[in-house]
Amino acid sequence: MHSLRLLVRGILVAGLMLFGTAASAQDTIKIGYVDPFSGAFAASGDAYLKMLTYAMNRTNAAGGALGKKFELVAFDDKIQPAEALIALKSITDQNMPFVLQCIGSNVAAAMIEGVARHNARNPNNRVLFLNCSALATELTEDKCDFWHFRFAGNVTQRVAALVRGLPKDMSTVYLINQDYLYGQGVAADTKKFLAEYRPEVKIVGEDLVPLGKVKDFSPYVAKIKASGAKGIITSNWGPDFNQLIKAGNDSGLDVQYYTFAAHLVGGPTAVGEGGLNRVIAVTEGHDNIGAENGIAKAEDFVKGWRATDPGFDYPWINFQTMFDMLAAAINKAGSTDPLKVAVALENIQTTDIFGRPATMRGADHQLQSPFYTAVLTKPVKNDSEKTGLGWKTQSMSTMEQLTFPTSCKMKRPSGS
């Protein structure tokens, strides 16, 4: 009898737990978040999770969507496409309506195909792919897909902003990028926009380096020195950027660094005093734009972020734009159904934390937004990673200046 009572009690407890789980699931809108949380790029995954959570919490505090709060459920893909697809299977098995991925265009390309394949086979259990920073332009061009929305500027937009911001006296540059979809795209677009905007600037050397494999960049730095370049244009990020900067500092390389990642986690620390007034980043934003322009909303955003003591800046202000757009689209659709939300997201407009316009273009599901170039300098109001150095705006390109024609020929599902 005692055993029977224990069994009944166990069944009741299990039932209550299941009821509680179901109630919790109904009270939140779950988003499966897939990025590297182990391996060489784990620090990037951890940093992105902190930034995404901060932006999500702000949207939740403003009312969330349909009166519910968003919830991130993290999965480690080790920046491997195969691991990401395993995570995607787990997300769809749990009936989460949204999957979010940020790091690695190679991973994003696999996710686009995986989500499209799943949705075609499972029309009653679809999922919408939210891309917050996998940047290869192809992902919203020849690889564009109805179920994929990119809430970050693509390579073409970023390179255009960087080249537009080059100083008039820059005459020779060396290109060094990682040898995969993103880095290859940066190299191609750099050549394109230099020819279009700055034909007098000469490319005196170029390298593509294997992603995450190079431990010593001194041989590359030696080649850059020998080329006589006045500037380096590099999209290296993570340890590949940090090691490049270290090798340059160690060798006394006297160039300007035009980068796409110096402002990301670990970048300012790696640069240090050796990069004072010599390292420039192209970015969606930085922690001093609010102070530079007297924008109270942006200053409040930065103040709140720094109060969490993350140890690094908040450059991906598009994360806040993404959550705000997603909440607005869900409210407009009156549902979390991926098809209805996708339709509502198309051509949705908002203003970012700087009060500047941003639009999710319906033709290719590519965010259109402003970009900035900024130099690492001092003094500034908000320094980066407690280095005493921080970012100061050098140039801005408007959303209109960075809106380019698209070749996307999107196949749309019925009902869209």
Sine and cosine of phi, psi and omega as CSV:
sin_phi,cos_phi,sin_psi,cos_psi,sin_omega,cos_omega
0.00,0.00,-0.67,0.74,0.03,-1.00
-0.86,0.51,-0.67,0.74,0.01,-1.00
-0.91,0.43,-0.61,0.79,0.00,-1.00
-0.91,0.42,-0.68,0.73,0.03,-1.00
-0.88,0.48,-0.64,0.77,0.03,-1.00
-0.90,0.44,-0.62,0.79,-0.01,-1.00
-0.91,0.42,-0.72,0.70,0.00,-1.00
-0.89,0.46,-0.68,0.73,0.01,-1.00
-0.87,0.49,-0.67,0.75,0.02,-1.00
-0.89,0.46,-0.64,0.77,0.01,-1.00
-0.91,0.42,-0.67,0.74,0.01,-1.00
-0.89,0.45,-0.69,0.72,0.03,-1.00
-0.88,0.47,-0.70,0.71,0.02,-1.00
-0.87,0.50,-0.66,0.75,0.02,-1.00
-0.89,0.45,-0.68,0.73,0.03,-1.00
-0.89,0.45,-0.63,0.77,0.03,-1.00
-0.89,0.45,-0.68,0.74,0.01,-1.00
-0.90,0.43,-0.66,0.76,0.04,-1.00
-0.88,0.47,-0.68,0.73,0.01,-1.00
-0.89,0.45,-0.65,0.76,0.03,-1.00
-0.89,0.45,-0.69,0.72,0.01,-1.00
-0.90,0.44,-0.67,0.74,0.01,-1.00
-0.89,0.45,-0.66,0.75,0.02,-1.00
-0.89,0.46,-0.69,0.73,0.00,-1.00
-0.88,0.48,-0.58,0.81,0.01,-1.00
-0.96,0.29,-0.44,0.90,-0.06,-1.00
-0.99,0.10,-0.24,0.97,-0.02,-1.00
-0.80,-0.60,0.37,-0.93,0.12,-0.99
-0.95,-0.31,0.95,-0.31,-0.11,-0.99
-0.99,0.11,0.66,-0.75,0.07,-1.00
-0.83,-0.56,0.88,-0.48,0.08,-1.00
-0.97,0.25,0.86,-0.51,-0.07,-1.00
-0.95,-0.33,0.89,-0.46,-0.12,-0.99
-0.91,-0.41,0.89,-0.45,0.04,-1.00
-0.29,-0.96,0.15,-0.99,-0.01,-1.00
-0.97,0.25,0.82,-0.57,0.09,-1.00
-0.85,-0.52,0.17,0.98,0.15,-0.99
-0.55,-0.84,0.28,-0.96,-0.01,-1.00
1.00,0.05,-0.22,-0.98,-0.15,-0.99
-0.89,0.46,-0.47,0.88,-0.08,-1.00
-0.95,-0.31,0.33,0.94,-0.01,-1.00
-0.87,0.49,-0.60,0.80,-0.01,-1.00
-0.87,0.49,-0.59,0.81,0.04,-1.00
-0.92,0.39,-0.70,0.71,0.02,-1.00
-0.87,0.50,-0.69,0.72,0.02,-1.00
-0.89,0.46,-0.68,0.73,-0.01,-1.00
-0.91,0.42,-0.69,0.73,0.00,-1.00
-0.89,0.46,-0.65,0.76,0.01,-1.00
-0.87,0.49,-0.67,0.75,0.03,-1.00
-0.90,0.44,-0.70,0.71,-0.03,-1.00
-0.92,0.38,-0.68,0.73,0.02,-1.00
-0.89,0.45,-0.66,0.75,0.00,-1.00
-0.89,0.45,-0.65,0.76,0.02,-1.00
-0.88,0.47,-0.74,0.67,0.01,-1.00
-0.90,0.43,-0.70,0.72,0.01,-1.00
-0.86,0.51,-0.70,0.72,-0.01,-1.00
-0.89,0.46,-0.58,0.82,0.05,-1.00
-0.91,0.41,-0.68,0.73,0.05,-1.00
-0.91,0.41,-0.65,0.76,0.06,-1.00
-0.87,0.49,-0.67,0.74,-0.01,-1.00
-0.91,0.42,-0.45,0.89,0.02,-1.00
-1.00,0.10,0.04,1.00,0.05,-1.00
0.85,-0.53,-0.12,0.99,0.02,-1.00
0.88,0.48,-0.68,-0.73,0.01,-1.00
-0.67,-0.75,0.75,-0.66,-0.03,-1.00
0.82,0.57,0.50,0.87,-0.01,-1.00
0.97,0.25,0.15,0.99,0.00,-1.00
-0.92,-0.39,0.37,-0.93,0.03,-1.00
-0.99,-0.14,0.55,-0.84,0.13,-0.99
-0.97,0.23,0.49,-0.87,0.05,-1.00
-0.66,-0.76,0.79,-0.62,0.06,-1.00
-1.00,-0.02,0.71,-0.70,0.10,-1.00
-0.86,-0.51,0.93,-0.38,-0.19,-0.98
-1.00,0.04,0.61,-0.79,0.08,-1.00
-0.73,-0.68,0.69,-0.73,-0.03,-1.00
-1.00,0.00,0.87,-0.49,0.05,-1.00
-0.97,-0.25,-0.04,1.00,0.01,-1.00
0.81,0.58,0.42,0.91,-0.10,-1.00
0.79,0.62,0.61,0.79,0.04,-1.00
-0.89,-0.46,0.82,-0.58,-0.01,-1.00
-0.81,0.58,-0.65,0.76,-0.02,-1.00
-0.89,0.46,-0.66,0.75,0.02,-1.00
-0.92,0.39,-0.59,0.80,0.02,-1.00
-0.90,0.44,-0.62,0.79,0.00,-1.00
-0.94,0.34,-0.52,0.85,0.11,-0.99
-0.91,0.42,-0.68,0.73,0.05,-1.00
-0.89,0.46,-0.66,0.75,0.03,-1.00
-0.85,0.53,-0.66,0.75,0.02,-1.00
-0.88,0.47,-0.66,0.75,0.03,-1.00
-0.90,0.43,-0.63,0.77,0.00,-1.00
-0.91,0.42,-0.71,0.70,0.00,-1.00
-0.94,0.33,-0.54,0.84,0.07,-1.00
-0.88,0.47,-0.51,0.86,0.00,-1.00
-1.00,-0.04,0.13,0.99,0.08,-1.00
0.86,0.52,0.56,0.83,0.12,-0.99
-0.97,0.23,0.72,-0.70,-0.08,-1.00
-0.98,0.19,-0.27,0.96,-0.09,-1.00
-0.73,-0.69,0.62,-0.78,0.15,-0.99
-0.84,-0.54,0.73,-0.69,-0.05,-1.00
-0.88,-0.47,0.74,-0.68,0.04,-1.00
-0.57,-0.82,0.61,-0.79,-0.12,-0.99
-0.82,-0.57,-0.65,0.76,-0.29,-0.96
-0.97,-0.25,0.89,-0.46,0.11,-0.99
0.98,-0.22,0.95,-0.30,0.03,-1.00
-0.92,0.38,-0.47,0.88,0.07,-1.00
-0.90,0.43,-0.63,0.78,0.06,-1.00
-0.93,0.37,-0.70,0.71,-0.02,-1.00
-0.88,0.48,-0.64,0.77,0.02,-1.00
-0.87,0.50,-0.66,0.75,0.04,-1.00
-0.93,0.38,-0.61,0.79,0.00,-1.00
-0.91,0.41,-0.64,0.77,0.04,-1.00
-0.84,0.54,-0.74,0.67,0.00,-1.00
-0.92,0.40,-0.66,0.75,-0.03,-1.00
-0.91,0.42,-0.68,0.74,0.02,-1.00
-0.91,0.40,-0.70,0.71,0.01,-1.00
-0.87,0.49,-0.68,0.73,0.01,-1.00
-0.90,0.44,-0.71,0.70,0.00,-1.00
-0.88,0.47,-0.72,0.69,-0.06,-1.00
-0.91,0.42,-0.56,0.83,0.04,-1.00
-0.92,0.40,-0.57,0.83,-0.04,-1.00
-1.00,0.05,-0.35,0.94,-0.12,-0.99
-0.73,-0.68,0.94,0.35,-0.07,-1.00
-0.89,0.45,-0.29,0.96,0.02,-1.00
-0.99,-0.12,0.03,1.00,0.00,-1.00
-0.60,-0.80,0.82,0.58,-0.05,-1.00
-0.98,0.20,0.26,-0.96,0.04,-1.00
-0.64,-0.77,0.57,-0.82,0.01,-1.00
-0.96,-0.29,0.74,-0.67,-0.06,-1.00
-1.00,-0.08,0.90,-0.44,0.05,-1.00
-0.97,-0.24,0.90,-0.43,-0.04,-1.00
-0.96,-0.26,0.89,-0.45,-0.08,-1.00
-0.98,-0.21,-0.19,0.98,0.09,-1.00
-0.16,-0.99,0.40,0.92,0.22,-0.98
-1.00,0.09,0.89,-0.45,-0.46,-0.89
-0.95,-0.33,-0.16,0.99,-0.06,-1.00
-0.81,0.59,0.79,-0.62,-0.07,-1.00
-0.84,0.54,-0.57,0.82,-0.05,-1.00
-0.83,0.56,-0.43,0.90,-0.08,-1.00
-0.92,0.40,-0.41,0.91,0.10,-0.99
-0.89,-0.46,0.30,0.95,0.10,-0.99
-0.90,-0.43,-0.97,-0.23,-0.06,-1.00
-0.94,0.35,-0.35,0.94,0.05,-1.00
-0.99,-0.17,0.20,0.98,-0.06,-1.00
-0.87,0.49,0.54,-0.84,-0.04,-1.00
-0.52,-0.86,0.57,-0.82,-0.06,-1.00
-0.84,0.54,-0.55,0.84,-0.11,-0.99
-1.00,0.04,0.08,1.00,-0.05,-1.00
-0.89,-0.46,0.81,-0.59,0.09,-1.00
-0.83,-0.55,0.78,-0.62,0.03,-1.00
-0.97,-0.24,0.89,-0.46,-0.02,-1.00
-0.99,-0.16,0.68,0.73,0.03,-1.00
-0.42,-0.91,0.48,-0.88,0.07,-1.00
-0.89,0.45,0.62,-0.79,-0.01,-1.00
-1.00,0.09,0.04,-1.00,-0.03,-1.00
-0.83,0.56,-0.71,0.70,-0.05,-1.00
-0.85,0.52,-0.71,0.70,0.01,-1.00
-0.90,0.43,-0.67,0.74,-0.03,-1.00
-0.92,0.39,-0.70,0.71,-0.01,-1.00
-0.91,0.41,-0.64,0.76,0.03,-1.00
-0.86,0.50,-0.69,0.73,0.01,-1.00
-0.90,0.43,-0.65,0.76,-0.01,-1.00
-0.91,0.41,-0.74,0.67,-0.04,-1.00
-0.91,0.41,-0.62,0.78,0.05,-1.00
-0.87,0.49,-0.49,0.87,-0.05,-1.00
-1.00,-0.02,0.00,1.00,0.02,-1.00
-0.89,0.46,0.67,-0.74,0.01,-1.00
-0.92,0.39,0.39,-0.92,-0.08,-1.00
-0.90,0.44,-0.43,0.90,-0.06,-1.00
-1.00,-0.02,0.09,1.00,0.05,-1.00
-0.97,0.23,0.84,-0.54,-0.13,-0.99
-0.88,-0.48,-0.51,0.86,-0.04,-1.00
-0.70,-0.72,0.68,-0.74,-0.02,-1.00
-0.71,-0.71,0.44,-0.90,0.08,-1.00
-0.88,-0.47,0.73,-0.69,-0.02,-1.00
-0.98,-0.21,0.78,-0.62,0.10,-0.99
-0.67,-0.74,0.86,-0.50,-0.10,-1.00
-0.63,-0.77,0.33,-0.94,0.03,-1.00
-0.98,0.22,0.59,-0.81,-0.13,-0.99
-1.00,0.04,0.95,0.33,0.17,-0.99
-0.42,-0.91,-0.05,-1.00,-0.20,-0.98
-0.73,0.68,-0.74,0.67,-0.04,-1.00
-0.91,0.42,-0.81,0.58,-0.03,-1.00
-0.88,0.47,-0.62,0.79,0.04,-1.00
-0.90,0.44,-0.62,0.78,0.03,-1.00
-0.91,0.41,-0.65,0.76,0.04,-1.00
-0.88,0.48,-0.71,0.71,-0.01,-1.00
-0.87,0.50,-0.72,0.70,-0.03,-1.00
-0.91,0.42,-0.70,0.71,-0.04,-1.00
-0.95,0.32,-0.52,0.86,0.06,-1.00
-0.88,0.48,-0.72,0.69,0.03,-1.00
-0.88,0.48,-0.67,0.74,-0.02,-1.00
-0.88,0.47,-0.76,0.65,-0.10,-1.00
-0.98,0.20,-0.48,0.88,0.14,-0.99
-0.88,0.47,-0.69,0.72,0.01,-1.00
-0.90,0.44,-0.57,0.82,-0.07,-1.00
-0.99,0.13,-0.71,0.71,-0.11,-0.99
-0.99,-0.15,-0.55,0.83,-0.12,-0.99
-0.68,-0.74,0.90,0.44,-0.09,-1.00
-0.90,0.45,-0.29,0.96,0.01,-1.00
-0.98,0.21,-0.23,0.97,0.00,-1.00
-0.99,0.14,0.81,-0.59,-0.07,-1.00
-0.98,-0.19,0.72,-0.69,0.11,-0.99
-1.00,0.05,0.89,-0.45,-0.11,-0.99
-0.97,-0.24,0.04,1.00,0.05,-1.00
0.03,-1.00,0.33,-0.94,-0.03,-1.00
-0.41,-0.91,0.62,-0.78,0.11,-0.99
-0.64,-0.77,0.57,-0.82,0.22,-0.98
-0.91,-0.42,0.82,-0.57,-0.09,-1.00
-0.94,-0.35,0.57,-0.82,0.00,-1.00
-0.90,0.43,0.73,-0.68,-0.10,-0.99
-0.87,0.49,0.88,-0.48,0.12,-0.99
0.93,0.37,0.27,0.96,-0.09,-1.00
-0.95,-0.33,-0.35,0.94,-0.09,-1.00
-1.00,0.03,0.83,-0.56,0.02,-1.00
-0.99,-0.15,-0.37,0.93,-0.05,-1.00
-0.73,-0.68,0.93,-0.37,-0.04,-1.00
-1.00,-0.06,0.13,0.99,-0.04,-1.00
-0.88,0.48,-0.59,0.81,0.07,-1.00
-0.89,0.46,-0.59,0.81,0.05,-1.00
-0.93,0.37,-0.66,0.75,0.02,-1.00
-0.89,0.46,-0.62,0.79,0.04,-1.00
-0.88,0.48,-0.64,0.77,0.03,-1.00
-0.92,0.40,-0.63,0.77,0.01,-1.00
-0.90,0.44,-0.69,0.72,0.05,-1.00
-0.85,0.52,-0.72,0.69,-0.05,-1.00
-0.91,0.42,-0.45,0.89,-0.04,-1.00
-0.96,0.28,-0.37,0.93,-0.04,-1.00
0.98,0.21,0.25,0.97,-0.03,-1.00
-0.89,0.46,0.63,-0.78,0.10,-0.99
-1.00,0.04,-0.34,0.94,-0.02,-1.00
-0.59,-0.81,0.46,-0.89,0.13,-0.99
-0.92,-0.40,0.72,-0.69,0.18,-0.98
-0.94,-0.35,0.88,-0.47,-0.08,-1.00
-0.65,-0.76,0.68,-0.73,0.12,-0.99
-0.98,-0.21,0.11,0.99,0.05,-1.00
-0.78,0.62,0.62,-0.79,0.02,-1.00
-0.63,-0.78,0.19,-0.98,-0.02,-1.00
0.89,0.45,-0.54,-0.84,-0.03,-1.00
-0.88,0.48,-0.46,0.89,0.02,-1.00
-0.91,0.41,-0.56,0.83,0.08,-1.00
-0.97,0.26,-0.73,0.68,-0.07,-1.00
-0.87,0.50,-0.65,0.76,-0.01,-1.00
-0.95,0.32,-0.55,0.83,0.07,-1.00
-0.90,0.44,-0.72,0.69,0.01,-1.00
-0.89,0.46,-0.68,0.73,0.00,-1.00
-0.86,0.51,-0.72,0.69,0.00,-1.00
-0.90,0.44,-0.63,0.78,0.03,-1.00
-0.90,0.43,-0.70,0.72,0.03,-1.00
-0.90,0.44,-0.68,0.73,-0.03,-1.00
-0.89,0.46,-0.53,0.85,-0.06,-1.00
-1.00,-0.08,-0.06,1.00,-0.03,-1.00
0.95,0.32,0.48,0.88,-0.01,-1.00
-0.89,0.46,0.86,-0.50,-0.09,-1.00
-0.97,-0.22,0.99,0.12,0.01,-1.00
-0.65,-0.76,0.22,-0.98,0.21,-0.98
-1.00,-0.02,0.72,-0.70,0.03,-1.00
-0.98,-0.20,0.89,-0.46,0.09,-1.00
-0.96,-0.26,0.91,-0.41,-0.27,-0.96
-0.78,-0.63,0.27,-0.96,0.10,-0.99
-0.92,-0.40,0.09,1.00,-0.11,-0.99
-0.58,-0.81,-0.01,1.00,-0.06,-1.00
-0.89,0.46,-0.40,0.92,-0.03,-1.00
-1.00,0.04,-0.10,0.99,-0.05,-1.00
-0.99,0.11,0.16,-0.99,-0.14,-0.99
-0.80,0.60,0.78,-0.62,0.01,-1.00
1.00,0.02,-0.31,0.95,-0.05,-1.00
-0.89,0.45,-0.83,0.56,0.00,-1.00
-0.86,0.51,-0.60,0.80,0.05,-1.00
-0.89,0.45,-0.69,0.72,0.01,-1.00
-0.90,0.43,-0.61,0.79,-0.03,-1.00
-0.93,0.36,-0.80,0.60,0.01,-1.00
0.88,0.48,-0.25,-0.97,-0.05,-1.00
-0.88,0.48,-0.42,0.91,0.00,-1.00
-0.90,0.44,-0.33,0.94,0.00,-1.00
-0.97,-0.23,0.15,0.99,-0.03,-1.00
-0.81,0.58,0.86,-0.52,0.02,-1.00
0.89,0.45,0.23,0.97,0.00,-1.00
-0.86,-0.51,-0.13,0.99,-0.05,-1.00
-0.90,-0.43,0.83,-0.55,-0.05,-1.00
-0.86,-0.51,0.66,-0.76,0.02,-1.00
-0.84,-0.55,0.55,-0.83,0.18,-0.98
-0.98,-0.20,0.73,-0.68,-0.22,-0.98
-0.42,-0.91,0.41,-0.91,0.14,-0.99
-0.91,0.40,-0.42,0.91,-0.02,-1.00
0.06,-1.00,0.12,-0.99,0.09,-1.00
-0.49,-0.87,0.16,-0.99,-0.20,-0.98
-0.96,0.30,-0.09,1.00,-0.03,-1.00
-0.94,-0.35,-0.01,1.00,-0.02,-1.00
-0.89,0.45,-0.65,0.76,0.02,-1.00
-0.87,0.49,-0.71,0.70,0.00,-1.00
-0.92,0.39,-0.62,0.79,-0.01,-1.00
-0.90,0.43,-0.54,0.84,-0.14,-0.99
-0.90,-0.43,0.09,1.00,0.01,-1.00
0.90,0.43,0.65,0.76,-0.02,-1.00
-0.99,-0.15,0.97,-0.23,-0.12,-0.99
-0.88,0.48,-0.65,0.76,-0.03,-1.00
-0.88,0.48,-0.68,0.74,0.00,-1.00
-0.93,0.36,-0.63,0.78,0.03,-1.00
-0.91,0.42,-0.61,0.79,0.06,-1.00
-0.91,0.42,-0.63,0.78,0.03,-1.00
-0.86,0.50,-0.76,0.65,-0.02,-1.00
-0.91,0.41,-0.66,0.75,0.01,-1.00
-0.88,0.48,-0.70,0.72,0.03,-1.00
-0.90,0.44,-0.65,0.76,0.02,-1.00
-0.90,0.44,-0.74,0.68,-0.04,-1.00
-0.93,0.37,-0.40,0.92,0.06,-1.00
-0.92,0.38,-0.35,0.94,0.06,-1.00
-0.98,0.17,-0.12,0.99,0.01,-1.00
0.81,0.59,0.82,0.57,-0.03,-1.00
-0.97,0.26,-0.42,0.91,-0.01,-1.00
1.00,0.00,0.04,1.00,0.01,-1.00
-0.45,-0.89,0.23,-0.97,-0.06,-1.00
-0.96,0.27,0.06,-1.00,0.07,-1.00
-0.87,-0.49,0.99,0.14,-0.04,-1.00
-0.99,0.12,-0.40,0.92,-0.11,-0.99
-1.00,0.04,0.91,0.42,-0.03,-1.00
-0.91,0.41,-0.24,0.97,0.09,-1.00
-0.91,0.41,-0.34,0.94,0.07,-1.00
-0.88,0.48,-0.65,0.76,0.04,-1.00
-0.92,0.39,-0.65,0.76,0.05,-1.00
-0.85,0.52,-0.67,0.74,-0.02,-1.00
-0.87,0.48,-0.78,0.63,-0.03,-1.00
-0.90,0.43,-0.60,0.80,0.02,-1.00
-0.92,0.40,-0.67,0.74,0.04,-1.00
-0.91,0.42,-0.68,0.74,-0.01,-1.00
-0.89,0.46,-0.71,0.70,0.01,-1.00
-0.88,0.47,-0.69,0.73,0.00,-1.00
-0.89,0.45,-0.64,0.77,-0.01,-1.00
-0.93,0.38,-0.66,0.75,0.03,-1.00
-0.90,0.45,-0.69,0.73,0.03,-1.00
-0.89,0.45,-0.64,0.76,0.02,-1.00
-0.91,0.42,-0.66,0.75,0.00,-1.00
-0.96,0.27,-0.40,0.92,-0.07,-1.00
0.93,0.37,0.40,0.92,-0.12,-0.99
-0.25,-0.97,0.37,-0.93,0.16,-0.99
-0.99,-0.15,0.15,0.99,0.04,-1.00
-0.85,0.52,0.84,-0.54,-0.10,-0.99
-0.82,0.58,-0.60,0.80,0.00,-1.00
-0.91,0.40,-0.73,0.68,-0.02,-1.00
-0.91,0.41,-0.63,0.78,0.01,-1.00
-0.92,0.38,-0.64,0.77,0.02,-1.00
-0.87,0.50,-0.70,0.72,0.02,-1.00
-0.89,0.46,-0.65,0.76,-0.01,-1.00
-0.93,0.36,-0.49,0.87,0.01,-1.00
-0.95,0.31,-0.48,0.88,-0.08,-1.00
-0.89,0.46,0.82,-0.57,0.03,-1.00
0.91,0.40,0.30,0.95,0.05,-1.00
-0.93,0.36,0.57,-0.82,-0.05,-1.00
-0.83,-0.56,0.50,-0.87,0.09,-1.00
-0.42,-0.91,-0.01,-1.00,0.18,-0.98
-0.89,-0.46,0.58,-0.82,-0.02,-1.00
-0.99,0.14,-0.10,-0.99,-0.07,-1.00
-0.93,0.38,-0.23,0.97,0.06,-1.00
-1.00,-0.07,0.04,1.00,0.00,-1.00
0.99,0.17,0.27,0.96,-0.04,-1.00
-0.97,-0.25,0.52,-0.85,-0.16,-0.99
-0.95,0.31,0.52,-0.85,0.10,-0.99
-0.60,-0.80,0.64,-0.77,-0.05,-1.00
-0.72,-0.69,0.67,-0.75,0.15,-0.99
-1.00,-0.04,0.98,-0.22,-0.08,-1.00
-0.91,0.41,0.78,-0.62,-0.06,-1.00
-0.95,0.31,-0.45,0.89,-0.10,-0.99
-0.92,0.39,-0.54,0.84,-0.06,-1.00
-0.69,-0.72,0.02,1.00,-0.01,-1.00
0.87,0.50,0.67,0.74,0.01,-1.00
-0.91,-0.42,0.80,-0.59,0.04,-1.00
-0.90,0.43,0.69,-0.72,0.10,-0.99
-0.93,-0.36,0.84,-0.54,-0.10,-0.99
-0.38,-0.93,0.23,-0.97,0.05,-1.00
-0.96,0.29,0.26,-0.96,0.11,-0.99
-0.64,-0.77,0.35,-0.94,-0.06,-1.00
-0.75,-0.66,0.47,-0.88,0.33,-0.94
-0.93,-0.37,0.62,-0.79,-0.06,-1.00
-0.64,-0.77,0.55,-0.83,0.00,-1.00
-0.96,-0.27,0.59,-0.81,0.06,-1.00
-0.99,0.13,0.89,-0.46,-0.15,-0.99
-0.50,-0.87,-0.12,-0.99,0.14,-0.99
-0.38,-0.92,0.42,-0.91,-0.05,1.00
-0.99,0.14,0.43,-0.90,0.11,-0.99
-0.65,-0.76,0.29,-0.96,-0.01,-1.00
-0.91,0.40,-0.73,0.68,-0.05,-1.00
-0.90,-0.43,0.94,-0.33,0.02,-1.00
-0.99,0.15,0.19,-0.98,-0.08,-1.00
-0.95,-0.30,0.81,-0.59,0.12,-0.99
0.81,0.58,0.54,0.84,0.06,-1.00
0.85,0.52,0.55,0.83,0.01,-1.00
-1.00,-0.02,-0.25,0.97,-0.15,-0.99
1.00,0.07,-0.20,0.98,0.05,-1.00
-0.98,-0.22,0.49,-0.87,0.03,-1.00
-0.42,-0.91,0.00,-1.00,-0.15,-0.99
-0.99,-0.12,0.65,-0.76,0.05,-1.00
-0.75,-0.66,0.77,-0.64,-0.08,-1.00
-0.89,0.46,0.73,-0.69,0.12,-0.99
-0.96,-0.27,-0.63,0.78,-0.01,-1.00
-0.47,-0.88,0.34,-0.94,0.09,-1.00
-0.72,-0.70,0.68,-0.74,0.15,-0.99
-0.92,-0.39,0.77,-0.64,-0.07,-1.00
-0.97,0.25,0.25,-0.97,0.07,-1.00
-0.83,0.56,-0.67,0.75,-0.03,-1.00
-0.91,0.42,-0.61,0.79,0.00,-1.00
-0.93,0.37,-0.40,0.92,-0.05,-1.00
-0.95,-0.31,0.24,0.97,0.07,-1.00
-0.99,-0.10,0.92,-0.38,-0.06,-1.00
-0.92,-0.39,0.40,-0.92,0.05,-1.00
-0.86,0.50,0.46,-0.89,0.03,-1.00
-0.90,-0.44,0.57,-0.82,0.07,-1.00
-0.98,-0.18,0.12,0.99,-0.04,-1.00
-0.87,0.50,0.76,-0.65,0.11,-0.99
-0.87,-0.50,1.00,0.08,-0.16,-0.99
-0.99,0.16,0.74,-0.67,0.14,-0.99
-1.00,0.02,0.82,-0.57,-0.09,-1.00
-0.97,-0.26,0.66,-0.75,0.05,-1.00
-0.95,0.30,0.38,-0.93,0.05,-1.00
-0.89,0.46,0.59,-0.80,-0.01,-1.00
1.00,-0.05,-0.03,1.00,-0.01,-1.00
-0.98,-0.21,0.00,0.00,0.00,0.00
